[in-house]
Amino acid sequence: MVYRVYVEKRPGLTAEADALAGDIRTLLGISSLESLRLLNRYDVENITPELFDYSVKTILSEPQLDVTTDTLPEGGILFAVEYLPGQYDQRADSAAQCVQLLTQGDRPQVRTATVYAFEGVNGDELNRIKHYIINPVESREASM
């Protein structure tokens, strides 16, 4: 079974999202952007439900800094970006190694993606944003 969790920085700790929103407004000239949220999506296989729940609190997130959920935000426009097959995903590899160290057992399969949630942009602006964010040499748009 595949378990999925979304991890987002708590309000006030969203420097990465704030910086990207600033770039979109200034470099792309998209002033209609109202808000941008970044969520790290983790898909984990070959793990027990109990171990997954424990891993969410200890490996996949930092409870003091992050909010975790199993659902996507409501409203706005969403898209996700993942590494291409064969590209090294350090976030996924590190998570898998940590779970393996924790259990002293087999390494689980972990896949990650970054989910972008936008408010205030239209379809044409979204295409420009995707072109800016997605580097086709290393990543692609992921299914939601």
C-alpha positions as CSV (number, residue, x, y, z in Angstrom):
1,M,0.0,0.0,0.0
2,V,1.1,3.5,-0.8
3,Y,0.8,6.1,2.0
4,R,0.7,9.8,1.2
5,V,1.3,12.9,3.3
6,Y,1.6,16.6,2.5
7,V,4.1,18.7,4.5
8,E,3.9,22.5,4.6
9,K,5.9,25.1,6.6
10,R,3.9,26.8,9.3
11,P,2.8,30.4,8.7
12,G,5.6,32.8,9.3
13,L,8.2,30.2,8.2
14,T,7.4,30.2,4.5
15,A,10.5,31.9,3.2
16,E,10.8,29.6,0.1
17,A,7.2,30.2,-1.0
18,D,7.5,33.9,-0.3
19,A,10.7,34.2,-2.4
20,L,9.1,32.3,-5.3
21,A,6.0,34.5,-5.1
22,G,8.3,37.6,-5.3
23,D,10.1,36.2,-8.3
24,I,6.8,35.4,-10.0
25,R,5.6,39.0,-9.4
26,T,8.8,40.7,-10.4
27,L,10.5,38.5,-13.0
28,L,7.3,37.3,-14.7
29,G,5.3,40.4,-14.1
30,I,2.3,38.5,-12.7
31,S,1.0,41.0,-10.2
32,S,-2.4,39.3,-9.9
33,L,-0.8,36.5,-7.8
34,E,-2.5,36.7,-4.3
35,S,-0.8,33.8,-2.6
36,L,1.4,30.8,-3.1
37,R,1.8,27.8,-0.9
38,L,4.4,25.0,-1.3
39,L,3.7,21.5,0.0
40,N,6.1,18.6,-0.1
41,R,4.3,15.4,-1.1
42,Y,5.7,12.1,0.2
43,D,4.5,8.7,-1.2
44,V,5.8,5.8,0.8
45,E,5.5,2.1,0.0
46,N,6.6,-1.1,1.8
47,I,6.0,0.2,5.3
48,T,3.4,-0.5,8.0
49,P,0.7,2.1,8.9
50,E,2.2,2.5,12.4
51,L,5.7,3.1,11.0
52,F,4.4,5.6,8.5
53,D,2.5,7.5,11.2
54,Y,5.7,7.6,13.3
55,S,7.8,8.6,10.3
56,V,5.5,11.5,9.5
57,K,6.3,13.0,12.9
58,T,10.0,12.2,13.1
59,I,11.4,11.9,9.5
60,L,9.1,13.5,7.0
61,S,8.4,16.6,8.9
62,E,9.5,18.7,11.8
63,P,6.4,19.2,14.0
64,Q,7.7,22.5,15.4
65,L,8.1,24.0,11.9
66,D,5.7,22.0,9.7
67,V,2.0,21.2,9.3
68,T,1.1,17.8,7.9
69,T,-2.1,16.7,6.2
70,D,-3.3,13.9,4.0
71,T,-5.5,16.2,1.8
72,L,-4.8,19.0,-0.6
73,P,-5.8,22.6,0.0
74,E,-9.2,23.6,-1.2
75,G,-9.6,26.3,-3.9
76,G,-7.0,27.9,-6.1
77,I,-5.0,26.3,-8.8
78,L,-2.7,23.4,-8.0
79,F,0.0,21.5,-9.8
80,A,2.8,19.2,-8.7
81,V,6.4,18.8,-10.0
82,E,8.5,15.6,-9.6
83,Y,11.9,14.5,-10.7
84,L,12.1,12.6,-14.0
85,P,12.8,8.8,-13.7
86,G,16.5,8.3,-13.3
87,Q,17.1,11.7,-11.7
88,Y,18.4,11.7,-8.2
89,D,15.8,12.8,-5.6
90,Q,17.8,13.7,-2.5
91,R,14.7,14.3,-0.4
92,A,13.2,10.9,-1.2
93,D,16.6,9.1,-0.7
94,S,17.2,10.7,2.6
95,A,13.7,9.8,3.9
96,A,14.1,6.2,2.8
97,Q,17.5,5.9,4.4
98,C,16.2,7.4,7.7
99,V,13.3,4.9,7.8
100,Q,15.7,2.1,7.1
101,L,18.0,3.2,9.9
102,L,15.0,3.5,12.2
103,T,13.7,0.0,11.5
104,Q,17.0,-1.8,10.8
105,G,15.1,-3.5,8.0
106,D,14.4,-3.1,4.3
107,R,14.5,0.3,2.8
108,P,11.0,1.6,1.8
109,Q,10.3,3.1,-1.5
110,V,9.8,6.8,-1.2
111,R,8.8,9.3,-4.0
112,T,8.4,13.0,-3.5
113,A,6.9,15.9,-5.4
114,T,6.4,19.6,-4.7
115,V,2.9,20.8,-4.9
116,Y,2.3,24.5,-5.8
117,A,-1.0,26.1,-4.7
118,F,-1.8,29.5,-6.3
119,E,-4.5,32.0,-5.7
120,G,-5.3,34.8,-8.1
121,V,-3.8,33.6,-11.4
122,N,-5.5,32.6,-14.7
123,G,-4.7,29.9,-17.1
124,D,-2.2,31.9,-19.3
125,E,-0.4,33.1,-16.2
126,L,-0.2,29.5,-14.8
127,N,1.4,28.3,-18.1
128,R,4.1,31.0,-17.7
129,I,4.6,30.0,-14.1
130,K,4.9,26.3,-15.0
131,H,7.5,27.2,-17.7
132,Y,9.5,29.2,-15.1
133,I,9.3,26.5,-12.4
134,I,9.7,23.2,-14.3
135,N,13.1,22.5,-15.7
136,P,12.4,19.8,-18.4
137,V,15.9,18.4,-18.1
138,E,15.4,17.2,-14.5
139,S,11.7,17.4,-13.7
140,R,8.1,17.1,-15.0
141,E,4.6,17.9,-14.0
142,A,3.3,15.2,-11.7
143,S,-0.2,13.8,-11.5
144,M,-2.2,14.9,-8.6
